[in-house]
Amino acid sequence: MIKTLIISGFGTNSHRETAYAASLAGSDKVEIMHFADLVSLKGRLKDYQFLIFPGGFLDGDDLGAAQTAAIRWRYLKNESNIALLDMLNEFIYSGGLILGICNGFQLLVKLGLLPGLGEKKFVRQVSLAPNKSAKFEDRWVNLKVNPNSKCVFTQNLSSLKMPVRHGEGRLVAENQQLLEKLDSENLIALTYTKPDSIQPTMEYPYNPNGSVGGIAGLTDPSGHILGLMPHPEAFHHFGNHPKWTRGELDTPGTLIFANAINYLRNN
């Protein structure tokens, strides 16, 4: 039985939509749990196999997107005096899968779970900065899947279309060498492209935030963690597509969820 947990609270706003997408994708049980319930022991990460951090605006992005939430995860303990970070680490070592969408991706990056270069965990290596356009971007984008990535979420997928809605989605790194390692180790799971192209693009608005290398999503070396700025949960039915009346029926984002659930069933 595959059980999926979606963490809500402190500004998430896509948790119900994400829960619906996970259910459509085949999860046997899907629960939304407020972060505070982990602290009060009303819920336990180890009871689930699939953990999702949904989109939203955690703490209003007041100190930077997901910055406060990352501090909360890093330093709080539950009522049994067990560090939440230890619980999260145990979940990862047990073989659980983690998906971070938009604000959830920002959280995984700020926590240091992505990209995890050199097998480093909980060490921040990259960040997500304000869009180069200096405005909130709400539009549909074209995505190319890295066929060489170990990411279990994107297996057997080649291209995707889905919406973005964010103000801080521009991936930045300390130096060019780090970015080159992301590429050489196939930790770049998804890139923005122009229509009918497979090449990453820096051209606006196809790359809506100016993310270097056109990076839209990262995975970790195990392929068990995926973070992406676009919203796969927002494309769960052909009618969600803005051009569905013209017959443009692209691959729905729910296949990202389905890949994760199928992997858990078979491993």
C-alpha positions as a Markdown table, in Angstrom:
| # | Residue | x | y | z |
|---|---|---|---|---|
| 1 | Met | 0.0 | 0.0 | 0.0 |
| 2 | Ile | 1.5 | 3.3 | -1.1 |
| 3 | Lys | 0.8 | 6.1 | 1.3 |
| 4 | Thr | 1.6 | 9.7 | 0.3 |
| 5 | Leu | 2.0 | 12.6 | 2.7 |
| 6 | Ile | 1.7 | 16.3 | 1.7 |
| 7 | Ile | 3.0 | 18.9 | 4.2 |
| 8 | Ser | 0.8 | 22.0 | 4.6 |
| 9 | Gly | 0.8 | 25.1 | 6.7 |
| 10 | Phe | 2.5 | 28.5 | 7.1 |
| 11 | Gly | 1.5 | 29.6 | 3.6 |
| 12 | Thr | 1.2 | 26.5 | 1.3 |
| 13 | Asn | -1.7 | 26.9 | -1.1 |
| 14 | Ser | -1.4 | 23.9 | -3.5 |
| 15 | His | -1.7 | 21.1 | -1.1 |
| 16 | Arg | -5.3 | 20.0 | -2.0 |
| 17 | Glu | -4.5 | 20.2 | -5.7 |
| 18 | Thr | -1.4 | 18.2 | -5.1 |
| 19 | Ala | -3.3 | 15.6 | -3.1 |
| 20 | Tyr | -5.8 | 15.2 | -5.9 |
| 21 | Ala | -3.0 | 14.7 | -8.5 |
| 22 | Ala | -1.4 | 12.0 | -6.2 |
| 23 | Ser | -4.7 | 10.2 | -5.9 |
| 24 | Leu | -5.2 | 10.3 | -9.7 |
| 25 | Ala | -1.7 | 8.9 | -10.2 |
| 26 | Gly | -2.6 | 5.8 | -8.1 |
| 27 | Ser | -1.5 | 6.4 | -4.5 |
| 28 | Asp | -3.6 | 4.2 | -2.3 |
| 29 | Lys | -3.8 | 6.7 | 0.5 |
| 30 | Val | -3.1 | 10.5 | 0.4 |
| 31 | Glu | -3.0 | 12.6 | 3.5 |
| 32 | Ile | -2.5 | 16.3 | 4.0 |
| 33 | Met | -0.7 | 17.1 | 7.3 |
| 34 | His | 0.0 | 20.4 | 8.9 |
| 35 | Phe | 3.7 | 20.9 | 9.8 |
| 36 | Ala | 2.7 | 21.4 | 13.4 |
| 37 | Asp | 1.2 | 17.9 | 13.6 |
| 38 | Leu | 4.7 | 16.5 | 13.0 |
| 39 | Val | 5.9 | 18.5 | 16.0 |
| 40 | Ser | 3.0 | 17.4 | 18.2 |
| 41 | Leu | 3.4 | 13.7 | 17.2 |
| 42 | Lys | -0.1 | 13.6 | 15.5 |
| 43 | Gly | 1.7 | 12.2 | 12.5 |
| 44 | Arg | 5.0 | 10.4 | 11.6 |
| 45 | Leu | 7.0 | 10.5 | 8.4 |
| 46 | Lys | 7.9 | 6.9 | 8.7 |
| 47 | Asp | 4.3 | 5.9 | 8.1 |
| 48 | Tyr | 4.6 | 7.0 | 4.5 |
| 49 | Gln | 6.7 | 6.2 | 1.4 |
| 50 | Phe | 6.1 | 9.4 | -0.7 |
| 51 | Leu | 6.6 | 12.8 | 0.8 |
| 52 | Ile | 5.6 | 16.0 | -1.1 |
| 53 | Phe | 6.3 | 19.6 | -0.3 |
| 54 | Pro | 3.7 | 21.6 | -2.3 |
| 55 | Gly | 3.7 | 25.1 | -3.7 |
| 56 | Gly | 2.7 | 28.3 | -2.0 |
| 57 | Phe | 4.4 | 31.1 | -0.2 |
| 58 | Leu | 5.8 | 29.8 | 3.0 |
| 59 | Asp | 5.9 | 32.5 | 5.7 |
| 60 | Gly | 5.1 | 35.0 | 3.0 |
| 61 | Asp | 8.6 | 34.6 | 1.5 |
| 62 | Asp | 9.4 | 37.5 | 3.9 |
| 63 | Leu | 13.0 | 36.4 | 4.5 |
| 64 | Gly | 13.4 | 34.8 | 1.0 |
| 65 | Ala | 11.5 | 31.9 | -0.5 |
| 66 | Ala | 11.3 | 29.0 | 2.0 |
| 67 | Gln | 14.1 | 30.4 | 4.1 |
| 68 | Thr | 12.2 | 30.4 | 7.4 |
| 69 | Ala | 10.7 | 27.0 | 6.7 |
| 70 | Ala | 14.2 | 25.6 | 6.1 |
| 71 | Ile | 15.3 | 27.0 | 9.5 |
| 72 | Arg | 12.2 | 25.4 | 11.1 |
| 73 | Trp | 13.0 | 22.0 | 9.7 |
| 74 | Arg | 16.6 | 22.3 | 10.5 |
| 75 | Tyr | 16.3 | 23.3 | 14.2 |
| 76 | Leu | 13.0 | 22.2 | 15.6 |
| 77 | Lys | 12.4 | 19.0 | 17.5 |
| 78 | Asn | 9.1 | 17.1 | 18.1 |
| 79 | Glu | 7.5 | 16.6 | 21.5 |
| 80 | Ser | 9.6 | 13.5 | 22.0 |
| 81 | Asn | 12.8 | 15.6 | 21.6 |
| 82 | Ile | 13.6 | 14.0 | 18.2 |
| 83 | Ala | 15.0 | 16.5 | 15.6 |
| 84 | Leu | 12.8 | 16.9 | 12.6 |
| 85 | Leu | 15.9 | 16.8 | 10.4 |
| 86 | Asp | 16.7 | 13.3 | 11.8 |
| 87 | Met | 13.2 | 12.2 | 11.0 |
| 88 | Leu | 13.6 | 13.5 | 7.5 |
| 89 | Asn | 17.0 | 11.8 | 7.2 |
| 90 | Glu | 15.5 | 8.5 | 8.4 |
| 91 | Phe | 12.7 | 8.8 | 5.8 |
| 92 | Ile | 15.3 | 9.2 | 3.0 |
| 93 | Tyr | 17.4 | 6.3 | 4.2 |
| 94 | Ser | 14.3 | 4.1 | 4.3 |
| 95 | Gly | 13.9 | 4.5 | 0.6 |
| 96 | Gly | 11.2 | 7.1 | 0.6 |
| 97 | Leu | 10.7 | 9.5 | -2.3 |
| 98 | Ile | 10.5 | 13.3 | -2.0 |
| 99 | Leu | 9.0 | 15.7 | -4.4 |
| 100 | Gly | 9.2 | 19.5 | -4.0 |
| 101 | Ile | 7.1 | 21.7 | -6.2 |
| 102 | Cys | 7.8 | 25.4 | -6.6 |
| 103 | Asn | 7.9 | 26.6 | -3.0 |
| 104 | Gly | 8.7 | 23.0 | -2.1 |
| 105 | Phe | 11.6 | 23.0 | -4.4 |
| 106 | Gln | 12.8 | 26.2 | -2.8 |
| 107 | Leu | 12.6 | 24.5 | 0.5 |
| 108 | Leu | 14.6 | 21.4 | -0.6 |
| 109 | Val | 17.3 | 23.7 | -2.0 |
| 110 | Lys | 17.5 | 25.8 | 1.1 |
| 111 | Leu | 17.6 | 22.7 | 3.3 |
| 112 | Gly | 20.5 | 21.3 | 1.2 |
| 113 | Leu | 18.7 | 18.2 | 0.1 |
| 114 | Leu | 19.2 | 19.3 | -3.5 |
| 115 | Pro | 21.3 | 18.9 | -5.4 |
| 116 | Gly | 23.4 | 16.8 | -3.0 |
| 117 | Leu | 26.6 | 17.0 | -5.0 |
| 118 | Gly | 29.4 | 14.8 | -3.5 |
| 119 | Glu | 26.8 | 12.9 | -1.5 |
| 120 | Lys | 26.5 | 15.9 | 0.8 |
| 121 | Lys | 23.2 | 16.1 | 2.6 |
| 122 | Phe | 21.8 | 19.2 | 4.3 |
| 123 | Val | 24.5 | 21.4 | 2.9 |
| 124 | Arg | 23.3 | 24.3 | 0.8 |
| 125 | Gln | 25.0 | 24.3 | -2.6 |
| 126 | Val | 22.7 | 26.3 | -4.8 |
| 127 | Ser | 19.8 | 28.7 | -4.3 |
| 128 | Leu | 16.8 | 30.2 | -6.1 |
| 129 | Ala | 16.8 | 33.9 | -6.6 |
| 130 | Pro | 14.3 | 36.5 | -7.8 |
| 131 | Asn | 13.3 | 36.2 | -11.5 |
| 132 | Lys | 15.3 | 38.3 | -13.9 |
| 133 | Ser | 12.1 | 39.8 | -15.1 |
| 134 | Ala | 11.7 | 41.3 | -11.6 |
| 135 | Lys | 8.1 | 40.3 | -11.6 |
| 136 | Phe | 5.9 | 37.3 | -10.7 |
| 137 | Glu | 5.7 | 34.9 | -13.6 |
| 138 | Asp | 2.5 | 33.0 | -14.3 |
| 139 | Arg | 2.6 | 31.2 | -17.6 |
| 140 | Trp | 2.9 | 27.8 | -19.3 |
| 141 | Val | 6.4 | 26.5 | -20.2 |
| 142 | Asn | 8.0 | 23.8 | -22.3 |
| 143 | Leu | 10.3 | 21.3 | -20.5 |
| 144 | Lys | 12.8 | 18.8 | -21.7 |
| 145 | Val | 13.5 | 15.8 | -19.6 |
| 146 | Asn | 17.1 | 14.7 | -19.2 |
| 147 | Pro | 17.2 | 11.1 | -20.6 |
| 148 | Asn | 20.4 | 10.3 | -18.7 |
| 149 | Ser | 19.1 | 11.3 | -15.3 |
| 150 | Lys | 18.5 | 8.7 | -12.6 |
| 151 | Cys | 15.5 | 10.6 | -11.4 |
| 152 | Val | 12.7 | 8.0 | -10.8 |
| 153 | Phe | 10.0 | 10.7 | -11.3 |
| 154 | Thr | 10.9 | 11.4 | -15.0 |
| 155 | Gln | 11.7 | 8.0 | -16.3 |
| 156 | Asn | 10.3 | 7.2 | -19.8 |
| 157 | Leu | 9.3 | 10.9 | -20.2 |
| 158 | Ser | 10.8 | 13.1 | -22.9 |
| 159 | Ser | 9.1 | 16.4 | -22.8 |
| 160 | Leu | 6.4 | 18.1 | -20.7 |
| 161 | Lys | 4.3 | 21.2 | -20.6 |
| 162 | Met | 3.0 | 22.8 | -17.4 |
| 163 | Pro | 2.5 | 26.2 | -15.7 |
| 164 | Val | 4.8 | 28.2 | -13.6 |
| 165 | Arg | 3.7 | 30.7 | -11.0 |
| 166 | His | 6.6 | 32.1 | -9.0 |
| 167 | Gly | 8.6 | 35.2 | -8.2 |
| 168 | Glu | 11.9 | 33.5 | -7.1 |
| 169 | Gly | 12.7 | 30.7 | -9.6 |
| 170 | Arg | 16.1 | 31.6 | -10.9 |
| 171 | Leu | 18.6 | 28.9 | -10.0 |
| 172 | Val | 22.0 | 30.4 | -9.0 |
| 173 | Ala | 25.2 | 28.8 | -7.8 |
| 174 | Glu | 28.4 | 29.9 | -6.2 |
| 175 | Asn | 30.6 | 29.2 | -9.3 |
| 176 | Gln | 30.6 | 27.9 | -12.8 |
| 177 | Gln | 32.4 | 24.7 | -11.7 |
| 178 | Leu | 29.5 | 23.7 | -9.6 |
| 179 | Leu | 27.0 | 24.2 | -12.4 |
| 180 | Glu | 29.2 | 22.1 | -14.7 |
| 181 | Lys | 29.1 | 19.3 | -12.1 |
| 182 | Leu | 25.4 | 19.4 | -12.0 |
| 183 | Asp | 25.4 | 18.8 | -15.7 |
| 184 | Ser | 28.1 | 16.2 | -15.8 |
| 185 | Glu | 26.5 | 14.2 | -13.0 |
| 186 | Asn | 23.1 | 14.4 | -14.6 |
| 187 | Leu | 21.5 | 16.1 | -11.6 |
| 188 | Ile | 19.7 | 18.5 | -13.9 |
| 189 | Ala | 16.4 | 16.7 | -14.4 |
| 190 | Leu | 14.4 | 19.3 | -16.3 |
| 191 | Thr | 15.2 | 22.3 | -18.5 |
| 192 | Tyr | 13.2 | 25.1 | -20.1 |
| 193 | Thr | 13.0 | 25.0 | -23.9 |
| 194 | Lys | 11.5 | 26.9 | -26.7 |
| 195 | Pro | 8.5 | 25.3 | -28.4 |
| 196 | Asp | 9.5 | 22.4 | -30.7 |
| 197 | Ser | 13.1 | 22.4 | -29.4 |
| 198 | Ile | 15.1 | 20.1 | -27.1 |
| 199 | Gln | 17.8 | 22.6 | -26.3 |
| 200 | Pro | 17.8 | 24.5 | -22.9 |
| 201 | Thr | 17.1 | 28.2 | -23.5 |
| 202 | Met | 17.8 | 31.4 | -21.7 |
| 203 | Glu | 15.4 | 33.3 | -23.9 |
| 204 | Tyr | 12.5 | 35.0 | -22.1 |
| 205 | Pro | 9.7 | 34.1 | -21.7 |
| 206 | Tyr | 10.4 | 30.5 | -22.6 |
| 207 | Asn | 12.8 | 30.5 | -19.6 |
| 208 | Pro | 10.5 | 32.5 | -17.3 |
| 209 | Asn | 13.0 | 33.3 | -14.6 |
| 210 | Gly | 16.5 | 33.5 | -16.2 |
| 211 | Ser | 17.6 | 30.3 | -14.5 |
| 212 | Val | 21.2 | 29.5 | -15.6 |
| 213 | Gly | 21.4 | 26.7 | -18.1 |
| 214 | Gly | 17.6 | 26.8 | -18.4 |
| 215 | Ile | 17.4 | 24.7 | -15.3 |
| 216 | Ala | 13.8 | 24.0 | -14.2 |
| 217 | Gly | 14.3 | 21.0 | -11.9 |
| 218 | Leu | 17.0 | 19.2 | -10.0 |
| 219 | Thr | 17.4 | 15.7 | -8.7 |
| 220 | Asp | 19.8 | 14.2 | -6.2 |
| 221 | Pro | 22.4 | 11.5 | -6.9 |
| 222 | Ser | 20.1 | 8.7 | -5.9 |
| 223 | Gly | 17.3 | 10.0 | -8.1 |
| 224 | His | 14.9 | 9.7 | -5.2 |
| 225 | Ile | 14.4 | 13.4 | -4.7 |
| 226 | Leu | 13.1 | 15.8 | -7.3 |
| 227 | Gly | 12.5 | 19.5 | -7.0 |
| 228 | Leu | 11.0 | 21.6 | -9.8 |
| 229 | Met | 9.7 | 25.1 | -10.2 |
| 230 | Pro | 6.8 | 24.3 | -12.6 |
| 231 | His | 3.6 | 22.8 | -11.2 |
| 232 | Pro | 2.9 | 19.2 | -12.4 |
| 233 | Glu | -0.2 | 19.0 | -10.1 |
| 234 | Ala | -1.8 | 21.8 | -12.1 |
| 235 | Phe | -1.9 | 19.7 | -15.3 |
| 236 | His | -3.9 | 16.6 | -14.3 |
| 237 | His | -6.6 | 16.7 | -17.0 |
| 238 | Phe | -6.4 | 17.6 | -20.7 |
| 239 | Gly | -8.9 | 20.4 | -20.0 |
| 240 | Asn | -6.3 | 22.2 | -17.9 |
| 241 | His | -4.2 | 22.9 | -21.0 |
| 242 | Pro | -4.7 | 26.4 | -22.3 |
| 243 | Lys | -4.9 | 25.1 | -25.9 |
| 244 | Trp | -6.9 | 21.9 | -25.4 |
| 245 | Thr | -9.7 | 23.2 | -27.6 |
| 246 | Arg | -7.1 | 23.3 | -30.5 |
| 247 | Gly | -6.3 | 19.7 | -29.9 |
| 248 | Glu | -3.0 | 20.2 | -28.1 |
| 249 | Leu | -3.1 | 17.3 | -25.6 |
| 250 | Asp | 0.3 | 17.2 | -24.0 |
| 251 | Thr | 1.7 | 14.7 | -21.4 |
| 252 | Pro | 0.0 | 15.5 | -18.1 |
| 253 | Gly | 2.1 | 16.4 | -15.1 |
| 254 | Thr | 0.4 | 13.5 | -13.1 |
| 255 | Leu | 2.8 | 11.1 | -14.9 |
| 256 | Ile | 5.6 | 12.5 | -12.6 |
| 257 | Phe | 3.5 | 11.4 | -9.6 |
| 258 | Ala | 2.6 | 8.1 | -11.3 |
| 259 | Asn | 6.3 | 7.3 | -12.0 |
| 260 | Ala | 7.1 | 7.7 | -8.3 |
| 261 | Ile | 4.2 | 5.6 | -7.1 |
| 262 | Asn | 5.0 | 2.8 | -9.7 |
| 263 | Tyr | 8.6 | 2.8 | -8.5 |
| 264 | Leu | 7.6 | 2.4 | -4.9 |
| 265 | Arg | 5.2 | -0.5 | -5.8 |
| 266 | Asn | 8.0 | -2.3 | -7.7 |
| 267 | Asn | 10.9 | -1.7 | -5.3 |
